[in-house]
Structures are given as C-alpha cells and as structure tokens.
C-alpha cells in the first residue's frame, strides 16, 4: 500500500510512549497499534484531529504517500 503511517517517528520526536498517546486521544493501545502498523483501512478525521492536537502536528506529518500507478485503477479495472 503506497500510503504509509509515519506516526512512530512523531511519537519518538515528541518523547512520548504509544500507550500514553493512546490514552490521551481516547483509543485503546490495540487500536493505536493497528494504525501505527498500517493494518487499518481507514481512520476517522476526528481521531486524526485528536492525534494532531496532542502531537502538535498536521495530518501530513503522520501519513506519507508513495506514488503507485495501480492507484489509478478502479475495482472494475477501469483506468480513471
């Protein structure tokens, strides 16, 4: 998947522990771990906003994208 979660770098840069971040934003440690590993298919904007508020960052600081031409192919194999 070309969208990568870069939250770990922000956690380290802020000197936090993942469990403390999870508690502060109201997520379970398991939910945060799944997001950190990229194993979720989505995240609510409200959750992303809470992460950014706690970490003092922007959404682009937590996510990155590597271009993949396959991203332009729809489920029915039609190029957009």
VENSULQUI-V373757 format. One record per run of one state. SS is the DSSP state (hx for helix, st for strand, lp for the rest). FROM is the first residue (numbers start at 1). TO is the last residue. If there is no record, write none. Layout:
<<SS & FROM & TO> <SS & FROM & TO>>
This chain:
<<lp & 1 & 2> <st & 3 & 5> <lp & 6 & 6> <hx & 7 & 13> <lp & 14 & 17> <hx & 18 & 25> <lp & 26 & 28> <hx & 29 & 36> <lp & 37 & 44> <hx & 45 & 55> <lp & 56 & 58> <hx & 59 & 61> <lp & 62 & 62> <st & 63 & 65> <lp & 66 & 68> <hx & 69 & 72> <st & 73 & 73> <lp & 74 & 78> <st & 79 & 79> <lp & 80 & 80>>
